[in-house]
Amino acid sequence: RIVEIANVLGLDSVPRMKAVVVSGHLGAARSFPVISRTASEGHIYGGFAFSRFDLFMIAGLRADGMVHEVTHLLIEEVVGSPLAKVPAWLNEGLAMYFEVEAQAQDERMAQAVRDDALINMRSMGTVPGRPADVAIFYAQSYSIVKHLIDVYGPERVSPLLNGLDEGLSIDVALQSSHGFGLKELERNWKDD
């Protein structure tokens, strides 16, 4: 999967990375960074990537967990400028896109549509704080990125990330790589 991820992201080489694997929820509670008490008690996060150290931590040996966190590290390789801001929906959506089991998010997404609980994309620059919103956020991020890649092609991901690395806003970077901005992406995704 790493070769496929690197190709889509536009990387010529993959740096060496390190992993810390902790055993389950107890190991995660002792080792993971504290985001919030609710996040810790709800076991919301299964891993964390630390690009500064080319390191990721995951709870348990899950291939999809490793793929997810490696993707975060590789995104950081492409978008390393201090001026760059990768919106959370794109970062998490890409990380989930390469997971084998990500299709399980489709049902969560369908439920969010039925419940009229979709999150406005302008609010998806960061991961929300409430656990119920986090689940929808991840499913929606995956769905949006899947739409971007399936409809417009994986070859447009690298130019999008390069635009962000140059300090462009997500609107301008999308316009440059795909020919439309965030508002149009949201509309096209919903129509799809």
N, C-alpha and C positions, 0 to 999 in steps of 0.2 A: 504493500500500500504506500510505502514511503516514496517509491519511485513515481507512482501516479500522482501523489500529492505534490511532489517537487515539480513535476512537469506542468501541472495545472497552475501552480503558483509562479512558474517561470524561473525556477532555481536551476542552475547548472550543476551544483554540487550540494551535498547535504553534510552539514557539520556533524561532528561527533556529539552525541547527547548522552546524558546520564538519567537514570530513573531511580527513584526511591519508591519501593512498593511497601505499603503498610498493610497489616492484616485487618480487613474489614472496618466496621464503624468505630470500634474501640481504638484501633490504631490511628484512624483518621482524626478522631476527637483529640488524641494526644499530639498529633503531628501537623495537621493542616492549619493554615492561618485562620484566625477567627474573623469571619465576615460579620456575623451577628450571632447572638445566642439562638435565635429562631432557626437560622440556617444550620448551625451546628447540631441542634437537637433534632432537626428534621432530616439530617443527613442529605441535604440538598445537593451538595457538590461531591463528585466522585474523584476529583483530581484538580491539580493546579500546575501551571507551567510557570517557570521562572527563567525568562530568556537571558537575563543577566548572567546566569550560571549554566546555560544550556542544559537545564535540568527540569524534570517534571516529577510530580508525586502523584501516585494513584492508590486508591484503596482496593486491594485485591488484584490478582492477575487476570485482567480482562483485556482481550485484544482491542476491543473498541475503545476502552478507556485509554490505552496506550496511543492508538491512532489519533484520538481526539486531542490529547495533550501534545503529541508530536506536531500535529497540524498547527497548534498555537505557536510553538517554537519556530516552525518554518515560516509562518506568516511574519513573525518578528524579524526573521532573516531578510525578508523582502521589504518590509516596512519598518526600517530601523531609525529613520530620521526623528530627531526630537520634535520636529514641527508636525509630524504625522499623527493623525487620529483615525484609527480604524474603528468604526462604530461597532458596538458589541454585537448587533444583529449579524453583521458580516463576519466578524471573527468567530462567533459561536456557530453560525450557520455553516461556514466552511468546515469547521472542526467536526460538525455532525454529518456533513455531506459525505465524508469519506468513511464513516462508520458503516459496518455491514448491517447492523441492526437498526439503523436510523429510520427505516420505513415504519417502525412501530410508532413514530411520532404522528403518522397520518391520522390515526384515530383520535389522538389528543387534539389535533388541528381541526378535524371535523366537528368534535364536540365544542371547541371554542367558537366555531362558526355558528353552530346551532344555538349556543348560549349568547351570541352577539358579544363575545368577550375578546375579540381581536384587539391588539394594541396598535395604536397609531404609530406608523414607522418613525415619525419625527420624535417619538418618545423612546425609541429603541437604541439610542446611542450608548446607553449603559444598561446593565442588567437590573431589573426591578428588585425591590427589597422584600416584597411579600411572597412567601413560598408558592401560593396559588398562581401568582402572576409569573413567577420564574418558570414554572412548568409550561405555561402558555408561551412565554417569551422564547424558550428553547425550541418548541414545536414550530412556532411561527418563523423563527430565524432559519431553521432548517428548510421550511417550505419555501421561503423567499429565495434562498440561495439555490435550492434545487430548481426553482423556476428560472432563475438567472442562467444557470449552467445548461439546463435541458433545452430551454427555448433559444437562448442567444449564443450558446457554445462555450466550452471551457477555455477556449483561446482568448476570451475577453477578460478573464479573471486577472491575469498578469498585468495587462495595461491598467485595469482598475486599481490594483494595489500599487502599481508604480506611480499613478497619479496621486494617490494618498501619500506615498512616500515623498513626493515633491511638495507636499504641504497643501494640496488642493482639498477643498471640502468634499464631502461625499457627493453632493449635488453636482459639482463641477467635474469630479473624477468620473462619475457615472455618465455625464453628458459626453465627456471625451471618449470613454471606452464603449459605451452602448448607444449613445445618441439620444438619451432621455435622462431626466433627473429623478430624484427620489419620489416626488409626487406621481410622476408617470409610472415609475416602477411599481409603486403600491397599487395603482389602478390596474396596470397590466397583470400583476400577480393575482389580484382579487378576481379579475375577469377570467383568468386561467383556472 
